Amino acid sequence: MSGEAFNWHGFLGRWREEWVPRADRDEDGEQALPLGRPGADETAIAAAEERLGRRLPPSYREFLAVSNGWHVDETAGVYQLGGVGDIDWFGDPQGMTPLYEQDLGDEPREEDVLLAGMWRRALRLETDSDMSNALLDPGDSDQHGEWALYVFKGWSGEYPRRYPSFRAYMEAKYRAFHADRTERPDFVNATTRAQDAHVEQARLLALRGRYEEALPLLEEARSFGRPRSAALLDQLRHLLAPHSHRDYGHLVADPRYLPEILPVEAMAPAGGRWRLGGDDRWLRMMTARGADRKATETLLGTMRDGTYRYAPPGPWGRAVAEARESARWGATDAAWRVLRDALPVWEAPGSVLIAPIGLLADPVLGPLITPDRGREILATPRAGETGPAPEPVPDFDPPGLGWLTEPAVNGQRVDGYRCVWVEGVDPDRLPALIGEEGAELSGPVELRMLPWRGPKPHEREGVQPWEDRAVVAAGRTAEAWAFAFDGHSRRFVSERLASPAAAASSSGRAVVVWRDPERSSPGARPTAFHLSVAEQGEELYAFTVRGTEIERSGAIPEALDPARLLRPEDTEPDRERRLLEALHAELGLSLPRFALTQGRLCTFITRSWTRAPREGESFAYLRFVRHRP
């Protein structure tokens, strides 16, 4: 709080004029409790300071001169603040100091040290409460001489709540006074009208792309409990942090908003992040808010199995469908450009919705909405409002394949990987070309979960122990190659490799790349990099680089010849990068980084990448199981 003068007369006078009982209180029972009392004169204040041995902090001193005490009117907590004759040092009668000191540790934070020492030096202000205390701490002061005020609710088990000054505390109590009376239809005054005007102003600012100006207006209106303020503010905050969870309350009861709101509410239970009583409790909660239970249960099922589709009406809905078709095959930057261009035609179904938050629930499009893109949505004028367009967020996918050698969004790189590219076919044909018998594309899958979904030979009936069938993500590159990518491949064994290149190339060229990193186990082989290229069902050329050894077959183009590309002084990342850059330059190969590291793609299971043992060969498969004693 700054040191500017504060009009306590105007502030407390407005509070008195606006006072009415809460909706849950009997008016006659509260009329006998005046909010304040006549102010204390300077002599009485000075006498109290002499008794206490300290000069009181400025905002509290000024308050006493206007009102010598106050009826706070909390539902539970502090009820009455005393005047100059009532206040005294707290003295820590419950022995809280040792409890807080024992938790300080070796390197305590400054705020924790202040809190531990507060109990013995604080000034107690309350004279009536529900096992609660209002404590001014002279040891926690600012440059203006203000003391922090702590409210400790002894029955709650919570840490005391800190306010930077007595004035900050009283302003918070005034806002709470308003919020407690929002449901009273007769609670209308200059303050409520001003805050409601701020809510409408913020709504229009948000639709014009000026969300940063709307935020403080809505935050203040929400602290006063004004209608619409919470829902509007939560939409802004949700798009600024797209992967957080927001509770939109009874907004699901309005059929205008339900198609956008209910799927977003269902994201937590659908993603396994709902722990409070499981699905049944969540469904009962949505039903209590006005949603149809059967429809809600069906929606939750589609969210879980990945078949849910965000499908708004009109031009915006057509753009959403077009963007999804691009994103489902990995072209997330192109999908985002479609959405970005269509944002101005998005229409609000009512005055409480200011952004297309339903996008967040779509299994394919939702992952595209990063915090940067969420800000771009909010900064774009929409719903018939006008304003300057924001600077576009740069594309996330770099060209080529070099990103495979770099850390991904989680700080880890894609280490062992294998990929099949097929020219001139749609991705939905890949299962027929290289998939196991009966393979079909799944719904959109969160690729970070794929390591846990990989089929183990001993777990699948009809799969031989020597087989290496991969779970691959299917998509399309910017150069129109279909691809099948496995970012968690098993160990590459070149002498048993059954490259899928020939099978994939029945109608055009196909390229296979497999990188197997050096393992940490004793005697492990060095990193391997394999390339095979086929056309019309025949392998044209192939090579495998492992350390300084190169195995090769066919007429390898000079631009891809590893003997020319690789240098003895190269580090392993340099060698990999040179090979990947050559593949991009010579064959036009790429992979969409965002879709493969943060997005969702359809998957299928391939045929085995290893051949069956030949006559005279043996094969062993070891499985280790840990038994708990």
HELIX and SHEET records of a PDB file:
HELIX    1   1 TRP A    8  GLU A   18  1                                  11    
HELIX    2   2 GLU A   27  GLU A   30  1                                   4    
HELIX    3   3 GLU A   42  LEU A   52  1                                  11    
HELIX    4   4 PRO A   58  VAL A   66  1                                   9    
HELIX    5   5 MET A   96  GLU A  101  1                                   6    
HELIX    6   6 GLU A  110  ARG A  121  1                                  12    
HELIX    7   7 PHE A  166  ALA A  179  1                                  14    
HELIX    8   8 ALA A  190  LEU A  207  1                                  18    
HELIX    9   9 TYR A  211  SER A  223  1                                  13    
HELIX   10  10 SER A  229  LEU A  240  1                                  12    
HELIX   11  11 GLY A  249  ALA A  253  5                                   5    
HELIX   12  12 LEU A  258  GLU A  265  1                                   8    
HELIX   13  13 MET A  267  ALA A  270  1                                   4    
HELIX   14  14 GLY A  278  ALA A  288  1                                  11    
HELIX   15  15 ARG A  293  ASP A  305  1                                  13    
HELIX   16  16 GLY A  314  ALA A  327  1                                  14    
HELIX   17  17 THR A  332  ALA A  342  1                                  11    
HELIX   18  18 LEU A  343  VAL A  345  5                                   3    
HELIX   19  19 ILE A  357  ALA A  361  5                                   5    
HELIX   20  20 GLY A  366  LEU A  368  5                                   3    
HELIX   21  21 PRO A  371  ALA A  379  1                                   9    
HELIX   22  22 GLY A  402  THR A  405  5                                   4    
HELIX   23  23 PRO A  427  ARG A  429  5                                   3    
HELIX   24  24 LEU A  430  ILE A  434  1                                   5    
HELIX   25  25 LEU A  447  TRP A  452  5                                   6    
HELIX   26  26 PRO A  457  GLU A  459  5                                   3    
HELIX   27  27 SER A  494  ARG A  496  5                                   3    
HELIX   28  28 ALA A  501  ALA A  504  1                                   4    
HELIX   29  29 GLU A  558  LEU A  560  5                                   3    
HELIX   30  30 PRO A  562  LEU A  565  1                                   4    
HELIX   31  31 GLU A  572  LEU A  587  1                                  16    
HELIX   32  32 ARG A  593  THR A  597  1                                   5    
SHEET    1   A 4 GLY A  36  PRO A  38  0                                        
SHEET    2   A 4 SER A  67  HIS A  71 -1                                        
SHEET    3   A 4 VAL A  78  LEU A  81 -1                                        
SHEET    4   A 4 GLU A 126  SER A 129 -1                                        
SHEET    1   B 5 ASP A  88  TRP A  89  0                                        
SHEET    2   B 5 LEU A 123  ARG A 124 -1                                        
SHEET    3   B 5 SER A 132  SER A 141 -1                                        
SHEET    4   B 5 TRP A 147  LYS A 153 -1                                        
SHEET    5   B 5 ARG A 161  TYR A 163 -1                                        
SHEET    1   C 9 VAL A 445  GLU A 446  0                                        
SHEET    2   C 9 ARG A 600  SER A 608 -1                                        
SHEET    3   C 9 ARG A 469  ARG A 476 -1                                        
SHEET    4   C 9 TRP A 481  ASP A 486 -1                                        
SHEET    5   C 9 TYR A 417  GLU A 423 -1                                        
SHEET    6   C 9 ARG A 509  ASP A 516 -1                                        
SHEET    7   C 9 ALA A 528  GLU A 535 -1                                        
SHEET    8   C 9 GLU A 538  ARG A 546 -1                                        
SHEET    9   C 9 GLU A 549  GLY A 554 -1                                        
END                                                                             
